[in-house]
Amino acid sequence: MAAREGRRLLPARWGQLFEQWVGLELLRWSRTAAPSARIRFWRDPDGPEVDWIVDQEGHYTPFEVKWTTAPSASDARHLRLFLDEYRTAKGGFVVCRTPRKVSLGKGVVAIPWQDLAGFLDSGADGK
C-alpha cells in the first residue's frame, strides 16, 4: 500500500472491483451453464461503453455495472445506445446494489447483484 492511501478503499475502487466480480460471475456462468456463450464488452468509437455483453450466437444481452443502491435512468444511457444499435438485443440490465428489481425505462431493468446467478440461470429475460 502507498504511504497515504490508508486501508479504506475509495468508492471508485469498490466500483471497479464490483465490475470485475460481475465479469467473473458471467464467465463462471458461461463456462458451466452456457458453453456457447461469449462474454464481451462494447465500446463505441465516440466514447460510450457497456461493461459486459453476453453473446449467445448473435443474440446480445448487455450488462452495465454500477456501485449504487439507487439506480436511475442515467445509469442506463449507454445501454440504450447499445440497444438502439444492436436489434438482436431484447433488453439491457444494470447490475447494482438495489434491494429489488427496478425498471429504468423501455427495455432496461436494474437487478440486485445477489440475484445475478439465478437471473442468468433463468434465461436472463428479466421476468
Secondary structure, DSSP 8 states (H G I E B T S, - for coil): --TTT-SS--HHHHHHHHHHHHHHHHHHHHHHT-TT-EEEEEE-TTS-EEEEEEEETTEEEEEEE---SS--GGGGHHHHHHHHH-TT---EEEEES-SS-EE-STTEEEEEGGGHHHHHHTTSS--
